[in-house]
C-alpha cells in the first residue's frame, strides 16, 4: 500500500465508457491535467461484460503505456473485509435490498443508492486514503460531455472533493469523444453500465435480447427473484423497465426495431455510464 500524499489529490472518475476513455486519451496526450484515473467496479458479476473486456484489453494497457495510473476499486465491507458486489447485494439470501432504481407500478424509478454506495463512496474512500479532506479537497474530474450539460451539477460534490467537468469546459461532445478515441488507435468502448440497470433504454434491452440472450435471461431471472421477495412481503411488483410488466413481455422477441425513444436515462450524476 502506498503512503498517502500530502499534496493536493487530483483524480478522474473513470466509468469505462466513451467519455472517460476519451479523457484518458487526452490525458495521455497532455491535453488534460489528470494522471490518476479511479474506476469503482460494482462487481465483475454486475458491470456489463463488454465494459470489463474493454477495460482489461484496452484501457489498462493504454494507461500503463502512457504512464497514467488507472486503478480499479472494489467495494470492501469495513467489518468483514469482504468484497461485496451490487449483484450479490441484490440476490443474497434474505436480502430486502433494492439499491437499483427499479421501476415502480407507475413507471417511476424507486430509490437509487447504488451510485452512492458502489461508486461515489468507493472512490471517496480512496481519495481520503490518498489525503483528501474537507480542508484540502481532492479535485475530481467527471466525464460529462457538452451534449449532456444538463447532467452537470456541482452541488452534488462531497465535502472532501471539488468537481470539475474538463470535457464540458472544452466543448467536447460525445461524438468528439469517439473521434478522440479512434485517433489514438483504440476501438470505441460500449456504453458502460450494470447489465441489469433499470435506466436502460428499450433499445438497449432489445439489443441485449437479440445479441446477448443469456445475459438478457439473467436479467429476467433477477427481476423474477426481486418480485418473489416482494410477494413474500406483500408488496407490489417492481420492474426493470418503465412498462409496468415483466421484462420478457416488455421487450418482445424477434422484433427488429422499437419505436424511437426519447426517454432520458435518468442517471444524471456522471458517475455511471460515462
N, C-alpha and C positions, 0 to 999 in steps of 0.2 A: 504494500500500500504506500502510495506517495504521501509525503508530508504536505499538509495544506499550506498554500502560499499566502503571504501577507499582501501580495499585490492584488489589485482590483481584478476580480474574476470576470471573464468575458467568454460566453459560450453561445452557440447557436442550437436551438431546439430542432433536432433532425427527425422528421417524421417518416423519411424513407420514400416520399413521393416526389412529384415533379418539381415543386418549388424549392424544397430543401436540398434536393440534389443539384439544382441549378445554383443554389447558394454555395454548395460545396465546390462546384467548378469555379465559380467566381472567386472564392477564397483561394483556391489553388493558383489562379491567375493573378492574384494580388489585387483584385478589384474590390474585395470585401475584407475588412479587418477582423476576421474571425479565424482563429487557429484551432479552436476546440469545438467539436460538434457532439452533442449528447442526445442519444436516442433512448427513450423509455420504451422498452419492449414489453407489451402487455402479456406476452407469452408466445412461445413457439406454437402452441396449440390455439392461439387466439388471433394473432396477426395473420393477415392474408398470406398464404404460402408464396405468392408471387412477390410480395414485398420482401420477405425473408430471403428468397432466392436472389433477388437483385442486390440486396444488402451485402450478402456474402460473396457473390460472384463479381460484383462491380464496385459498389460504393466503398466498402472497406479496403479492397486493394488499391483503388484510386486514391483514397485519402492517405494511405501508407506511402504510396509512390510520390506524393507531393508534400510530405512532411506535415500532414494535418492529423490531429487527434480525433478519431471517431470512436466514441465509447458507447457500447450498448449496455444499458442498465436494466436490471430486473427489479421487480418489487419484492423486497425481502421483509418478512414479518419480524418485528422487533423482538417479540418474546421468544419465538421458537427458532428464528434464524432461517426458516424455510423460505424458498422462493414460491410465491403464490401468483398464479396466472388468473386472468379475468375469467377464462372458461372454467377453470377449477372452482372459482368463487360461485359461478352460476350453477354448476352441476353437482357440487359436493353434497353428500347425504345430509339431509336435514336443513339445508340452506334455504332461507327465505329471501335471499338477496336478489334484488333486481337493479343492479348497478347500471345496466344499459338502458337507454331511453326507449323501452318497449312502447308500442302504441296502445293506448287505452281504448275503451269502447267507442269513444267519439273521434278516434283517429289522431288525437293529440299525443305528443310524446310524454311519457311519465318522467319521474325523477331521474336525472342523469348524474351519477357520481363517478362513473368510470374514468372520465378525463381527469377529474380532480385527484382521484386516488392512484391511478395507474400511470398517469402522465405528469401532471403538474407536481404532485408530491414527490414522485420518484426523482425527477430532475431537480426539484428544490432541495431534497436531502443531499444530493451530490454537490450542488452549488454551495450549500452551507458547509459540507465537509471540506470543500476547497477554500473556504474562508469568507463566503458571502454572509453578511449580517444586515440588520436594519440600518446600522450606521454606515456600512460600506457595502451597499447593494451590488449584486452582480449585474452586468449588462447581458441581457438575454435577447438574441435575435429570433424573430418569429417569421416563418416563410409565407407571409401573406402577400400576394401579388396585386397589382393595380386593379385588375378586374374583380377582385374580391375585397375592395376597400371597405365595404360595409362590415367586414368581419374584424377589422382592426378596432380594438377597444382597450386603450391604455389604462382604463380604470380597473381592469381585472388583474393587474400585476400584484404579486405578493410583496410583503414588506422588505424581503431580502433581495428583490430584483428590480431592475429597471428595463422595461420592454422597448426594443427597437424593431422597426419594420424596414430592413435595408432594401428589400425588393420593391416595396411600395414607395419608398423615398426616391428610388431611381426610376420610377415609372415603368417597371418591368411587369409585363403581363404573362399569363400562363403560357401563351403561345411563344413568347420570347424565351421562357424557361426551357421549353422543348428544343428551341434552336440552340440555346447556350449549351445544353447537354450534348446534342449531336455534334456541335463544333469541337467538343473535347474527345470525340471518338467513342462516346458511350451511347448505348441504346436508351431510349426514354423509359423510365420506370412506370409500372402501373400505378394507379391511384392507390394510396395507402389507406388502410382502414382495417378494422376487425372484419373477418369474413361474415360475421353474424350481425353487423351493425344495423339497427333499425332505421338509421338515416340513409341507407342505400336508396338510390332512386330505382323505380321499377325497371329501367333499362339494365341496371347493374344486376338485379336479381335475375332478369331474363337471360342475360349473358352467362351468369353462373349456372343456371339450369341447363342451358344449351352446351356450354363449354366445360363446365366443372360439375357434372351431375352428382358425383359423390359428395362434394362439398355442399351443394345445394341440399341434398338429402340430409346431411348432418345438421344443417340449419333448420330444416323442417323438424327433425327429431328434437333439437334443442327447444324450439317453440312448443312442441308437444309436451316435453318434460316440464317446462315452466307452467303450462296450463293444467297438467295433472296435479301439480302442487297447489295451484290456485283453487282447483276443485276441492282439495282436502281442506283448504282454509275457508271455503265458502265465498270466494271472491270471483269477480268477473274475469273472463279470459283476456289475455293480452296478446299482441301480435307483433311480428317483425316488419309488417308493412302497415300503411295507414288505411288499408281497405277493409278492416274490421272482419277479416275471415282468414282461415289458415293459409300459410304461405303457399302450399301446393295448389290451392284454389285461386289465390290472388295472382299467381304468376303461372298462367296456363302453359302446358307443354305443347311443343310443336307450332308455336306462333312465331313467325319470323320477325314481326315488328310490333311495337307497342305504341300507343298514342304519345305524341310529343309531350314531355313532362317538364313543366317549369317550376315544379315544387322545389323549394330550396332545401338543401341537405340539412339545415338547422344546426350543423356543427360549426359554430361561429368563432370558436376560441383561437383557431390557428394551431392548436397543439395536436390535433388529429388531421389526417387526410391532406397533409402537405409534404 
